[in-house]
Amino acid sequence: QFRVLGPNHPITTVVGEDVVLPCHLSPRLNAENMKVRWFRSQFSIYIHPYHSGQDHYSSQMPKYQERME
């Protein structure tokens, strides 16, 4: 059993600036071989999918392509 934890406050930035969306696993685990998906309000369209040790840009929401790593 583990939990994914993120900040307890909104992350804000200025348009055009870089931002880090932090999260971590508790207890501390290596997520390299896990599926990690960032999404907004729809679970079927991912802002940024990662699995099998790689980013999967082809499954990414179009307006976020080439903007995330």
C-alpha positions as a printed Julia matrix, in Angstrom:
69×3 Matrix{Float64}:
   0.0    0.0     0.0
   1.18   3.5    -0.81
  -0.23   6.98   -1.24
   0.56   9.68   -3.79
   0.99  13.0    -2.04
   1.12  16.45   -3.56
   1.05  19.97   -2.19
  -1.89  21.06   -0.04
  -2.11  24.42   -1.82
  -2.6   25.53   -5.45
   0.49  25.78   -7.67
   0.55  29.11   -9.5
   2.93  30.56  -12.07
   3.18  33.29  -14.67
   2.31  32.41  -18.28
   5.48  31.41  -20.1
   7.42  30.51  -16.92
   8.48  27.01  -15.87
   6.68  25.3   -13.02
   7.24  22.05  -11.12
   4.22  19.97  -10.11
   5.6   18.14   -7.09
   4.42  14.8    -5.77
   5.91  11.87   -3.91
   5.01   8.4    -2.71
   4.46   7.48    0.91
   6.07   5.27    1.99
   9.0    6.23   -0.21
   9.11   3.98   -3.32
  10.79   3.99   -6.72
   8.11   4.95   -9.3
  10.27   4.23  -12.37
   8.27   1.12  -13.31
   4.87   2.5   -12.3
   2.28   4.28  -14.43
   2.16   7.97  -13.56
  -0.45  10.18  -15.23
  -1.1   13.87  -14.72
  -4.62  14.9   -15.67
  -7.05  17.74  -15.16
 -10.79  17.12  -14.94
 -11.01  14.24  -17.45
  -9.34  10.97  -16.5
  -9.25   9.8   -20.13
  -7.09  12.67  -21.48
  -3.69  12.95  -19.86
  -1.68  16.1   -19.49
   1.42  13.94  -19.16
   1.61  10.1   -19.1
   4.68   8.17  -17.94
   5.06   4.38  -17.78
   7.57   1.63  -18.48
  10.32   4.08  -17.55
   9.45   6.51  -20.37
   7.37   9.59  -21.12
   4.58   8.85  -23.61
   4.0   12.07  -25.5
   1.68  10.51  -28.12
  -1.0   10.01  -25.42
  -0.66  13.56  -24.16
  -3.34  16.27  -24.29
  -2.53  18.25  -27.48
  -2.31  21.67  -25.84
   0.41  20.35  -23.49
   2.56  18.7   -26.18
   6.15  19.95  -26.23
   5.49  21.82  -22.98
   6.13  19.07  -20.4
   8.85  16.66  -19.48
